């Protein structure tokens, strides 16, 4: 039986990075506000562990995005399919990523994809015209994490 998984990405500002990647991948930012409210009301979560972002109460230092077509828990907002979780960590990024996301262009083509990602906050690093995928770009997200667009 296949296992469930999520990709966890260390960050300086989880909600900002979640917003970027949700827009980049056309995913949805998870809404844990109902769960947060229940935990606070029950005394199981202190207010200091909560922050407001985008009009929603969420866990401080954490944010997740999920594929819009995948199932999710309606109470917790947690996706049960393709999912990225961003968690704040005290140390900054210091070396090249050992794992990265590849974003594949759709019918509008690679140039349109790269332009859209740059408008969202990505930065171009270098362009490639070789390899198994042909023409592709290395970019960085708003926190400097490398990813590819092909």
N, CA, C and O of each residue as an XYZ file, in Angstrom:
600
protein
N       0.840     -1.175      0.000
C       0.000      0.000      0.000
C       0.887      1.242      0.000
O       1.838      1.326      0.778
N       0.581      2.201     -0.866
C       1.352      3.448     -0.938
C       1.139      4.266      0.329
O       0.059      4.249      0.919
N       2.166      4.971      0.731
C       2.109      5.801      1.929
C       1.693      7.220      1.588
O       1.959      7.707      0.489
N       1.037      7.883      2.538
C       0.739      9.308      2.404
C       2.003     10.084      2.738
O       2.821      9.613      3.529
N       2.179     11.255      2.155
C       3.367     12.051      2.406
C       3.017     13.526      2.260
O       1.973     13.880      1.712
N       3.895     14.369      2.752
C       3.865     15.797      2.483
C       5.309     16.238      2.404
O       6.173     15.649      3.053
N       5.580     17.245      1.634
C       6.915     17.809      1.561
C       6.964     18.965      2.554
O       6.147     19.883      2.479
N       7.914     18.926      3.479
C       8.065     19.977      4.489
C       9.233     20.853      4.073
O      10.315     20.359      3.758
N       9.001     22.157      4.077
C      10.007     23.118      3.641
C      10.275     24.092      4.777
O       9.360     24.763      5.254
N      11.540     24.171      5.213
C      11.921     25.127      6.249
C      11.846     26.540      5.677
O      12.122     26.758      4.497
N      11.466     27.502      6.533
C      11.252     28.864      6.055
C      11.540     29.882      7.149
O      11.689     29.537      8.321
N      11.615     31.140      6.738
C      11.682     32.260      7.689
C      10.294     32.801      7.965
O      10.016     33.271      9.069
N       9.402     32.739      6.953
C       8.031     33.238      7.082
C       7.110     32.275      6.341
O       6.875     32.418      5.141
N       6.600     31.303      7.067
C       5.819     30.210      6.469
C       4.622     30.712      5.677
O       4.353     30.210      4.586
N       3.902     31.689      6.203
C       2.686     32.138      5.510
C       3.013     32.832      4.192
O       2.295     32.652      3.207
N       4.084     33.621      4.160
C       4.468     34.292      2.920
C       4.901     33.275      1.874
O       4.526     33.386      0.707
N       5.683     32.293      2.281
C       6.128     31.275      1.341
C       4.948     30.418      0.869
O       4.890     30.042     -0.302
N       4.021     30.111      1.757
C       2.827     29.354      1.360
C       2.008     30.142      0.346
O       1.509     29.570     -0.623
N       1.865     31.438      0.558
C       1.124     32.265     -0.399
C       1.791     32.233     -1.771
O       1.111     32.093     -2.788
N       3.132     32.365     -1.805
C       3.853     32.333     -3.077
C       3.627     31.003     -3.791
O       3.244     30.982     -4.961
N       3.865     29.886     -3.087
C       3.780     28.577     -3.737
C       2.342     28.214     -4.102
O       2.118     27.535     -5.104
N       1.368     28.652     -3.312
C      -0.032     28.401     -3.679
C      -0.349     29.101     -5.002
O      -0.988     28.517     -5.876
N       0.093     30.340     -5.147
C      -0.140     31.064     -6.399
C       0.662     30.451     -7.541
O       0.152     30.320     -8.654
N       1.918     30.072     -7.275
C       2.773     29.504     -8.319
C       2.216     28.197     -8.860
O       2.227     27.977    -10.072
N       1.732     27.329     -7.985
C       1.249     26.006     -8.376
C      -0.255     25.952     -8.601
O      -0.794     24.928     -9.022
N      -0.932     27.073     -8.314
C      -2.391     27.134     -8.356
C      -3.012     26.124     -7.381
O      -3.989     25.442     -7.689
N      -2.400     26.062     -6.196
C      -2.886     25.254     -5.080
C      -3.713     26.154     -4.160
O      -3.853     27.350     -4.416
N      -4.251     25.581     -3.105
C      -5.001     26.340     -2.115
C      -4.239     26.360     -0.800
O      -3.688     25.345     -0.375
N      -4.213     27.526     -0.159
C      -3.643     27.619      1.185
C      -4.641     26.967      2.133
O      -5.828     27.291      2.114
N      -4.154     26.050      2.961
C      -5.045     25.374      3.905
C      -5.576     26.368      4.938
O      -4.879     27.304      5.329
N      -6.797     26.154      5.367
C      -7.444     27.011      6.357
C      -7.690     26.210      7.638
O      -8.696     25.508      7.745
N      -6.768     26.312      8.618
C      -6.948     25.575      9.869
C      -7.703     26.373     10.926
O      -7.687     25.995     12.097
N      -8.369     27.472     10.546
C      -8.952     28.381     11.537
C      -9.984     27.704     12.444
O     -10.049     28.016     13.633
N     -10.775     26.801     11.913
C     -11.764     26.119     12.757
C     -11.061     25.270     13.821
O     -11.456     25.281     14.987
N     -10.029     24.545     13.422
C      -9.261     23.733     14.371
C      -8.552     24.627     15.392
O      -8.568     24.326     16.585
N      -7.939     25.706     14.946
C      -7.254     26.641     15.849
C      -8.235     27.180     16.878
O      -7.931     27.201     18.070
N      -9.409     27.615     16.433
C     -10.412     28.152     17.358
C     -10.848     27.108     18.383
O     -11.005     27.425     19.562
N     -11.044     25.872     17.941
C     -11.441     24.794     18.867
C     -10.352     24.542     19.911
O     -10.649     24.399     21.097
N      -9.093     24.487     19.471
C      -7.984     24.219     20.394
C      -7.795     25.355     21.389
O      -7.529     25.105     22.565
N      -7.929     26.598     20.940
C      -7.810     27.752     21.843
C      -8.953     27.737     22.845
O      -8.725     27.933     24.039
N     -10.172     27.508     22.387
C     -11.348     27.491     23.272
C     -11.243     26.386     24.320
O     -11.722     26.548     25.443
N     -10.624     25.271     23.962
C     -10.478     24.145     24.896
C      -9.261     24.309     25.804
O      -9.019     23.469     26.671
N      -8.496     25.383     25.613
C      -7.309     25.600     26.432
C      -6.137     24.720     26.035
O      -5.179     24.590     26.796
N      -6.196     24.113     24.856
C      -5.130     23.216     24.396
C      -4.088     23.932     23.541
O      -3.060     23.350     23.195
N      -4.349     25.185     23.203
C      -3.433     25.970     22.386
C      -3.442     27.401     22.913
O      -4.498     28.032     22.953
N      -2.282     27.925     23.319
C      -2.256     29.300     23.815
C      -2.378     30.301     22.663
O      -1.967     30.014     21.538
N      -2.940     31.465     22.949
C      -3.068     32.513     21.935
C      -1.716     32.886     21.338
O      -1.647     33.319     20.188
N      -0.637     32.722     22.111
C       0.698     33.065     21.607
C       1.138     32.140     20.467
O       2.086     32.459     19.750
N       0.466     31.007     20.292
C       0.801     30.062     19.227
C      -0.052     30.293     17.982
O      -0.027     29.493     17.046
N      -0.812     31.398     17.977
C      -1.747     31.685     16.896
C      -1.359     33.008     16.238
O      -0.890     33.932     16.902
N      -1.560     33.080     14.939
C      -1.424     34.364     14.248
C      -2.544     34.498     13.242
O      -3.148     33.508     12.832
N      -2.813     35.713     12.852
C      -3.824     35.994     11.836
C      -3.099     36.241     10.520
O      -2.110     36.973     10.469
N      -3.601     35.625      9.465
C      -3.016     35.846      8.134
C      -4.124     35.694      7.106
O      -4.817     34.677      7.071
N      -4.284     36.693      6.283
C      -5.307     36.636      5.239
C      -6.707     36.512      5.784
O      -7.572     35.898      5.158
N      -6.942     37.103      6.968
C      -8.262     37.037      7.574
C      -8.577     35.722      8.259
O      -9.721     35.479      8.644
N      -7.566     34.866      8.415
C      -7.762     33.552      9.051
C      -6.824     33.406     10.237
O      -5.704     33.917     10.232
N      -7.300     32.702     11.249
C      -6.430     32.352     12.373
C      -5.706     31.063     12.007
O      -6.315     30.095     11.552
N      -4.399     31.073     12.216
C      -3.585     29.929     11.831
C      -2.513     29.687     12.878
O      -2.309     30.514     13.767
N      -1.835     28.572     12.778
C      -0.766     28.240     13.705
C       0.458     29.112     13.410
O       0.908     29.179     12.266
N       0.989     29.770     14.418
C       2.174     30.614     14.243
C       3.343     29.729     13.790
O       3.640     28.705     14.404
N       3.990     30.145     12.714
C       5.171     29.442     12.241
C       4.898     28.288     11.303
O       5.828     27.583     10.912
N       3.647     28.076     10.932
C       3.291     26.974     10.039
C       2.246     27.437      9.025
O       1.364     28.235      9.344
N       2.357     26.934      7.819
C       1.337     27.158      6.794
C       1.474     26.035      5.775
O       2.579     25.558      5.515
N       0.369     25.620      5.206
C       0.406     24.525      4.233
C      -0.473     24.864      3.043
O      -1.402     25.667      3.128
N      -0.144     24.219      1.930
C      -0.952     24.346      0.725
C      -1.279     22.948      0.224
O      -0.557     21.988      0.492
N      -2.382     22.852     -0.510
C      -2.802     21.549     -1.019
C      -3.363     21.696     -2.422
O      -3.815     22.766     -2.828
N      -3.319     20.583     -3.152
C      -3.892     20.552     -4.497
C      -5.401     20.764     -4.369
O      -6.034     20.135     -3.521
N      -5.987     21.633     -5.189
C      -7.415     21.952     -5.029
C      -8.369     20.797     -5.308
O      -9.524     20.842     -4.883
N      -7.913     19.766     -6.009
C      -8.797     18.638     -6.327
C      -8.666     17.479     -5.347
O      -9.435     16.521     -5.417
N      -7.694     17.555     -4.430
C      -7.473     16.458     -3.488
C      -8.387     16.599     -2.276
O      -8.793     17.709     -1.933
N      -8.715     15.480     -1.624
C      -9.571     15.536     -0.435
C      -8.847     16.233      0.724
O      -7.619     16.297      0.770
N      -9.651     16.749      1.652
C      -9.090     17.378      2.847
C     -10.084     17.230      3.994
O     -11.279     17.026      3.780
N      -9.568     17.336      5.204
C     -10.396     17.262      6.402
C     -11.074     18.617      6.590
O     -10.392     19.636      6.703
N     -12.401     18.642      6.624
C     -13.130     19.908      6.690
C     -12.976     20.623      8.026
O     -13.136     21.843      8.078
N     -12.673     19.915      9.102
C     -12.491     20.554     10.406
C     -11.097     21.152     10.538
O     -10.949     22.305     10.943
N     -10.080     20.375     10.199
C      -8.708     20.856     10.371
C      -8.203     21.632      9.159
O      -7.264     22.419      9.278
N      -8.811     21.422      8.002
C      -8.338     22.038      6.772
C      -7.143     21.333      6.165
O      -6.633     21.763      5.131
N      -6.685     20.255      6.791
C      -5.477     19.565      6.361
C      -5.766     18.692      5.136
O      -6.693     17.883      5.132
N      -4.949     18.880      4.103
C      -5.087     18.107      2.883
C      -4.705     16.656      3.097
O      -3.849     16.334      3.922
N      -5.356     15.784      2.338
C      -5.085     14.347      2.418
C      -4.456     13.840      1.130
O      -4.506     12.646      0.835
N      -3.862     14.755      0.360
C      -3.246     14.383     -0.900
C      -1.965     15.162     -1.094
O      -1.155     15.282     -0.175
N      -1.784     15.691     -2.291
C      -0.580     16.452     -2.627
C      -0.542     17.724     -1.780
O      -1.464     18.539     -1.814
N       0.558     17.874     -1.013
C       0.579     18.906      0.016
C       1.998     19.357      0.318
O       2.921     18.543      0.348
N       2.172     20.658      0.543
C       3.446     21.226      0.993
C       3.196     21.920      2.321
O       2.243     22.689      2.454
N       4.052     21.651      3.307
C       3.961     22.288      4.620
C       5.205     23.145      4.816
O       6.327     22.666      4.652
N       5.006     24.402      5.163
C       6.100     25.325      5.440
C       6.180     25.525      6.935
O       5.171     25.783      7.592
N       7.394     25.404      7.478
C       7.575     25.579      8.915
C       8.745     26.522      9.169
O       9.819     26.370      8.586
N       8.523     27.491     10.042
C       9.575     28.437     10.375
C      10.650     27.766     11.215
O      10.354     27.002     12.133
N      11.899     28.063     10.887
C      13.055     27.566     11.631
C      13.960     28.759     11.935
O      13.936     29.749     11.204
N      14.759     28.680     13.002
C      15.574     29.841     13.377
C      16.768     30.096     12.454
O      17.187     31.242     12.291
N      17.312     29.050     11.857
C      18.499     29.241     11.027
C      18.097     29.574      9.597
O      17.055     29.133      9.111
N      18.935     30.356      8.934
C      18.692     30.719      7.544
C      19.231     29.676      6.587
O      19.980     28.784      6.984
N      18.855     29.790      5.343
C      19.348     28.912      4.286
C      20.808     29.264      4.022
O      21.150     30.440      3.892
N      21.671     28.251      3.941
C      23.098     28.530      3.763
C      23.714     27.857      2.546
O      24.772     28.291      2.090
N      23.101     26.826      2.006
C      23.672     26.113      0.865
C      22.586     25.800     -0.160
O      21.400     26.029      0.079
N      23.012     25.277     -1.295
C      22.091     24.882     -2.355
C      21.122     23.811     -1.845
O      21.495     22.938     -1.061
N      19.886     23.896     -2.302
C      18.889     22.887     -1.949
C      19.318     21.510     -2.450
O      19.849     21.391     -3.555
N      19.094     20.482     -1.655
C      19.333     19.103     -2.093
C      18.066     18.509     -2.710
O      18.121     17.460     -3.352
N      16.951     19.162     -2.520
C      15.665     18.730     -3.043
C      14.979     19.994     -3.538
O      15.020     21.025     -2.866
N      14.351     19.927     -4.704
C      13.677     21.126     -5.203
C      12.437     20.741     -5.992
O      12.234     19.579     -6.343
N      11.620     21.738     -6.260
C      10.383     21.558     -7.008
C      10.646     21.903     -8.471
O      11.320     22.890     -8.766
N      10.121     21.099     -9.377
C      10.097     21.422    -10.798
C       8.669     21.809    -11.152
O       7.734     21.052    -10.890
N       8.499     22.977    -11.743
C       7.188     23.447    -12.178
C       7.144     23.315    -13.695
O       8.005     23.849    -14.393
N       6.144     22.604    -14.202
C       6.036     22.360    -15.639
C       5.069     23.354    -16.261
O       3.990     23.609    -15.726
N       5.470     23.911    -17.397
C       4.632     24.900    -18.066
C       3.408     24.226    -18.676
O       3.426     23.045    -19.022
N       2.365     25.003    -18.792
C       1.119     24.526    -19.380
C       0.999     24.980    -20.815
O       2.007     25.208    -21.484
N      -0.221     25.114    -21.293
C      -0.444     25.451    -22.700
C       0.079     26.837    -23.093
O       0.315     27.084    -24.276
N       0.264     27.738    -22.134
C       0.770     29.078    -22.461
C       2.269     29.087    -22.706
O       2.797     30.066    -23.235
N       2.972     28.013    -22.330
C       4.390     27.896    -22.609
C       5.284     28.350    -21.474
O       4.830     28.930    -20.488
N       6.576     28.068    -21.639
C       7.575     28.346    -20.607
C       7.756     29.831    -20.359
O       7.839     30.253    -19.205
N       7.818     30.625    -21.403
C       8.027     32.065    -21.208
C       6.921     32.678    -20.361
O       7.200     33.477    -19.467
N       5.682     32.318    -20.627
C       4.552     32.843    -19.858
C       4.625     32.373    -18.405
O       4.337     33.141    -17.487
N       5.014     31.103    -18.196
C       5.141     30.582    -16.835
C       6.209     31.354    -16.068
O       5.972     31.784    -14.940
N       7.376     31.530    -16.669
C       8.467     32.227    -15.989
C       8.057     33.667    -15.679
O       8.329     34.156    -14.583
N       7.424     34.337    -16.602
C       6.966     35.716    -16.350
C       5.984     35.762    -15.184
O       6.073     36.651    -14.337
N       5.041     34.808    -15.130
C       4.060     34.767    -14.034
C       4.761     34.534    -12.705
O       4.434     35.183    -11.712
N       5.732     33.606    -12.672
C       6.450     33.311    -11.432
C       7.273     34.512    -10.969
O       7.347     34.784     -9.771
N       7.879     35.214    -11.886
C       8.654     36.411    -11.530
C       7.723     37.489    -10.949
O       8.078     38.151     -9.974
N       6.551     37.663    -11.538
C       5.585     38.642    -11.007
C       5.134     38.270     -9.597
O       4.787     39.147     -8.805
N       5.137     36.966     -9.279
C       4.749     36.509     -7.937
C       5.868     36.687     -6.918
O       5.621     36.601     -5.715
N       7.109     36.936     -7.383
C       8.216     37.130     -6.460
C       9.423     36.246     -6.692
O      10.408     36.348     -5.962
N       9.371     35.376     -7.696
C      10.530     34.542     -8.018
C      11.590     35.394     -8.704
O      11.288     36.454     -9.252
N      12.830     34.923     -8.669
C      13.924     35.577     -9.401
C      14.582     34.569    -10.324
O      14.811     33.419     -9.951
N      14.884     35.021    -11.541
C      15.608     34.177    -12.492
C      17.054     34.024    -12.022
O      17.675     34.995    -11.589
N      17.592     32.795    -12.108
C      18.992     32.543    -11.776
C      19.772     32.272    -13.056
O      20.764     32.943    -13.339
N      19.319     31.283    -13.830
C      19.990     30.976    -15.092
C      19.054     30.173    -15.997
O      18.135     29.489    -15.546
N      19.332     30.289    -17.282
C      18.563     29.604    -18.310
C      19.400     28.458    -18.865
O      20.620     28.573    -18.983
N      18.736     27.346    -19.206
C      19.424     26.178    -19.767
C      18.744     25.772    -21.072
O      17.526     25.876    -21.213
N      19.542     25.315    -22.006
C      19.007     24.818    -23.277
C      19.462     23.400    -23.573
O      19.426     22.961    -24.722
N      19.890     22.682    -22.543
C      20.369     21.317    -22.760
C      19.713     20.386    -21.741
O      18.990     20.832    -20.851
N      19.970     19.123    -21.882
C      19.449     18.145    -20.939
C      18.193     17.481    -21.450
O      17.719     17.781    -22.545
N      17.652     16.572    -20.646
C      16.510     15.760    -21.092
C      15.228     16.562    -21.304
O      14.349     16.126    -22.047
N      15.106     17.732    -20.662
C      13.873     18.502    -20.823
C      14.026     19.631    -21.827
O      13.060     20.346    -22.093
N      15.215     19.811    -22.393
C      15.418     20.889    -23.353
C      15.571     22.229    -22.663
O      16.421     22.388    -21.787
N      14.759     23.185    -23.051
C      14.831     24.547    -22.515
C      14.167     24.629    -21.140
O      13.022     24.208    -20.975
N      14.887     25.174    -20.151
C      14.343     25.314    -18.805
C      15.080     26.410    -18.050
O      16.151     26.857    -18.460
N      14.487     26.833    -16.940
C      15.035     27.895    -16.093
C      15.249     27.408    -14.670
O      14.483     26.582    -14.173
N      16.285     27.914    -14.011
C      16.443     27.810    -12.566
C      16.028     29.157    -12.016
O      16.500     30.200    -12.469
N      15.138     29.128    -11.032
C      14.667     30.346    -10.372
C      14.807     30.161     -8.869
O      15.127     29.069     -8.400
N      14.566     31.232     -8.113
C      14.476     31.126     -6.657
C      13.146     31.699     -6.207
O      12.622     32.633     -6.814
N      12.600     31.128     -5.129
C      11.379     31.656     -4.533
C      11.743     32.870     -3.659
O      12.919     33.226     -3.585
N      10.776     33.511     -3.000
C      11.084     34.711     -2.216
C      12.087     34.514     -1.084
O      12.632     35.496     -0.580
N      12.348     33.275     -0.670
C      13.342     33.037      0.386
C      14.645     32.476     -0.160
O      15.513     32.074      0.615
N      14.799     32.442     -1.472
C      16.058     32.003     -2.074
C      16.151     30.517     -2.335
O      17.230     30.030     -2.674
N      15.067     29.776     -2.193
C      15.067     28.339     -2.497
C      15.010     28.139     -4.008
O      14.150     28.697     -4.690
N      15.937     27.338     -4.517
C      15.987     27.089     -5.951
C      14.853     26.173     -6.386
O      14.451     25.266     -5.657
N      14.345     26.429     -7.592
C      13.405     25.518     -8.229
C      13.543     25.685     -9.736
O      14.152     26.647    -10.204
N      12.987     24.761    -10.485
C      13.120     24.791    -11.925
C      11.755     24.989    -12.584
O      10.726     24.549    -12.072
N      11.778     25.657    -13.723
C      10.583     25.804    -14.564
C      10.954     25.270    -15.931
O      11.951     25.678    -16.526
N      10.130     24.344    -16.422
C      10.408     23.736    -17.725
C       9.147     23.682    -18.558
O       9.176     23.203    -19.692
